[in-house]
């Protein structure tokens, strides 16, 4: 068997892959108190780390966040929102965030080289996509959040990250969806350029 045959010998059909990719949605409402099994989440992280990354830098770090850290992040976010948008908005977010079942923070190692830093961010984004697709294939929904709290040094310290050495690419909530929102995309003709 040649290398090309080995590479293209996939157990998954292109149609099945397309169905999986098109079916994943950002889930914003989860069934309360139903956290997916820890073993499944660790499998999803294992799959996530197989994302493409230039020079195999593996810049990603994954922080599985338990109830104590979740509560600390809710407090940090409440403080930020109270200052920026007022106590009513902050309280509404507090209640919503406190109901999120599973929490994972994905950080990226900082690099002084601008090109490497950009490539590393892209690799972490690919890793998050892998993570969410794996969960989706197991019937678990997710939401990738990247709001102002994820850029706060107190948040980074709460998740065990050194703000001088890494930054947060995303806070991922996961669980069983209450509903799956509809979505659509632009037509291919609106996004593809064909050049001679």
C-alpha positions as CSV (number, residue, x, y, z in Angstrom):
1,X,0.0,0.0,0.0
2,X,1.5,3.4,-0.9
3,X,1.4,6.4,1.4
4,X,-1.4,8.1,-0.5
5,X,-3.7,5.1,-0.2
6,X,-2.9,4.9,3.5
7,X,-3.7,8.6,4.0
8,X,-6.9,8.5,2.1
9,X,-8.2,5.3,3.6
10,X,-10.7,7.0,6.0
11,X,-13.4,5.1,7.9
12,X,-15.7,8.1,7.7
13,X,-17.4,9.1,4.4
14,X,-17.2,12.7,3.2
15,X,-21.0,12.9,3.5
16,X,-20.8,11.9,7.2
17,X,-18.1,14.4,7.8
18,X,-20.1,17.1,6.1
19,X,-23.2,16.2,8.2
20,X,-21.2,16.5,11.4
21,X,-19.6,19.8,10.4
22,X,-22.9,21.4,9.2
23,X,-24.8,20.1,12.2
24,X,-22.7,21.6,15.0
25,X,-24.2,24.7,16.5
26,X,-23.3,27.1,19.2
27,X,-25.5,26.2,22.1
28,X,-26.5,28.9,24.5
29,X,-29.0,27.0,26.7
30,X,-28.1,23.8,28.5
31,X,-30.0,21.3,30.7
32,X,-29.3,22.5,34.2
33,X,-27.1,20.2,36.4
34,X,-26.3,17.6,33.7
35,X,-22.6,17.6,33.2
36,X,-21.2,15.2,30.5
37,X,-18.9,12.5,31.8
38,X,-15.4,13.5,32.6
39,X,-13.9,10.7,30.5
40,X,-15.8,12.0,27.4
41,X,-14.4,15.5,28.0
42,X,-10.9,14.2,28.4
43,X,-11.3,12.2,25.1
44,X,-12.4,15.4,23.4
45,X,-9.3,17.2,24.7
46,X,-7.2,14.3,23.4
47,X,-8.7,14.8,20.0
48,X,-8.4,18.6,20.2
49,X,-4.6,18.4,20.5
50,X,-4.3,16.8,17.1
51,X,-5.1,20.1,15.5
52,X,-2.6,21.3,12.8
53,X,0.1,23.6,14.2
54,X,3.1,25.0,12.4
55,X,6.4,23.6,13.7
56,X,4.5,21.4,16.1
57,X,4.6,24.1,18.8
58,X,1.5,22.6,20.6
59,X,0.8,26.1,22.1
60,X,-2.5,25.1,23.7
61,X,-3.2,24.5,27.3
62,X,-6.6,23.2,28.6
63,X,-8.0,24.0,32.1
64,X,-10.9,21.9,33.3
65,X,-12.7,24.1,35.7
66,X,-14.5,22.8,38.7
67,X,-17.3,24.4,40.8
68,X,-14.9,26.5,42.9
69,X,-13.1,28.0,39.9
70,X,-16.4,28.5,38.1
71,X,-17.8,30.5,41.0
72,X,-14.6,32.6,41.1
73,X,-15.0,33.4,37.4
74,X,-18.7,34.3,37.8
75,X,-17.6,36.8,40.5
76,X,-14.9,38.3,38.3
77,X,-17.3,38.6,35.4
78,X,-20.0,40.2,37.7
79,X,-17.4,42.8,38.9
80,X,-16.4,43.7,35.4
81,X,-20.0,43.9,34.1
82,X,-21.2,45.9,37.1
83,X,-18.7,48.5,36.3
84,X,-19.2,48.5,32.6
85,X,-22.9,47.9,32.2
86,X,-24.6,48.2,35.6
87,X,-25.8,45.9,38.3
88,X,-28.9,44.6,36.5
89,X,-27.0,43.3,33.5
90,X,-24.3,41.9,35.8
91,X,-26.9,40.0,37.8
92,X,-28.6,38.6,34.8
93,X,-25.2,37.3,33.5
94,X,-24.4,36.0,37.0
95,X,-27.5,33.8,37.0
96,X,-26.9,32.6,33.4
97,X,-23.3,31.8,34.0
98,X,-23.9,30.0,37.3
99,X,-26.2,27.6,35.4
100,X,-23.5,26.6,32.8
101,X,-22.8,22.8,33.4
102,X,-19.3,22.2,32.1
103,X,-16.4,24.6,31.8
104,X,-13.1,24.5,29.9
105,X,-10.6,27.3,29.4
106,X,-8.2,27.1,26.4
107,X,-5.1,29.2,26.6
108,X,-2.2,29.8,24.2
109,X,1.4,30.1,25.1
110,X,2.8,33.6,24.3
111,X,5.5,34.0,21.7
112,X,7.6,37.1,21.0
113,X,7.7,36.3,17.3
114,X,4.6,37.9,15.7
115,X,4.3,35.3,12.9
116,X,4.6,32.4,15.4
117,X,2.1,34.0,17.7
118,X,-0.4,34.4,14.9
119,X,0.1,30.7,13.8
120,X,-0.2,29.6,17.5
121,X,-3.5,31.4,17.9
122,X,-4.8,29.8,14.7
123,X,-3.7,26.4,16.0
124,X,-5.6,26.9,19.3
125,X,-8.7,27.9,17.4
126,X,-8.4,24.7,15.4
127,X,-8.0,22.7,18.6
128,X,-11.2,24.3,20.0
129,X,-13.0,23.3,16.8
130,X,-11.8,19.7,17.2
131,X,-12.9,19.7,20.8
132,X,-16.4,21.0,20.0
133,X,-16.9,18.7,17.0
134,X,-15.9,15.7,19.1
135,X,-18.4,16.7,21.8
136,X,-21.0,17.3,19.1
137,X,-20.5,13.8,17.7
138,X,-21.3,12.5,21.2
139,X,-24.5,14.5,21.5
140,X,-22.9,17.2,23.7
141,X,-23.3,20.9,22.8
142,X,-20.9,23.7,23.4
143,X,-20.4,27.4,23.3
144,X,-17.1,29.2,22.7
145,X,-17.0,32.5,24.7
146,X,-14.3,35.1,24.4
147,X,-15.6,38.1,26.2
148,X,-13.7,40.7,28.2
149,X,-13.5,38.5,31.3
150,X,-11.2,36.0,29.4
151,X,-8.7,38.8,28.9
152,X,-8.7,39.8,32.6
153,X,-5.5,38.9,34.6
154,X,-7.7,37.7,37.6
155,X,-9.5,35.3,35.3
156,X,-6.1,33.9,34.0
157,X,-4.8,33.5,37.6
158,X,-8.1,31.8,38.6
159,X,-7.6,29.1,35.9
160,X,-4.0,28.6,36.9
161,X,-2.5,30.5,34.0
162,X,0.4,33.0,34.2
163,X,-0.7,36.2,32.4
164,X,2.9,36.9,31.4
165,X,3.2,33.5,29.6
166,X,-0.2,32.7,28.2
167,X,-3.5,34.2,27.2
168,X,-7.0,32.8,26.9
169,X,-8.3,31.9,23.5
170,X,-11.7,30.8,24.7
171,X,-13.9,29.8,27.6
172,X,-15.9,26.8,26.5
173,X,-19.1,25.8,28.1
174,X,-20.5,22.4,27.4
175,X,-23.5,20.2,28.2
176,X,-26.7,18.8,26.9
177,X,-28.6,21.3,24.8
178,X,-32.1,22.5,25.7
179,X,-32.5,23.4,22.0
180,X,-30.4,23.5,18.9
181,X,-30.6,26.9,17.1
182,X,-30.9,27.1,13.3
183,X,-28.1,28.6,11.3
184,X,-27.3,29.4,7.7
185,X,-24.3,30.5,5.7
186,X,-23.7,32.7,2.7
187,X,-23.7,31.1,-0.7
188,X,-20.4,29.9,-1.9
189,X,-20.4,32.4,-4.8
190,X,-20.3,35.2,-2.2
191,X,-17.2,33.9,-0.5
192,X,-15.1,32.1,-3.1
193,X,-12.7,33.9,-5.5
194,X,-11.5,31.9,-8.5
195,X,-8.4,33.2,-10.0
196,X,-6.8,32.0,-13.3
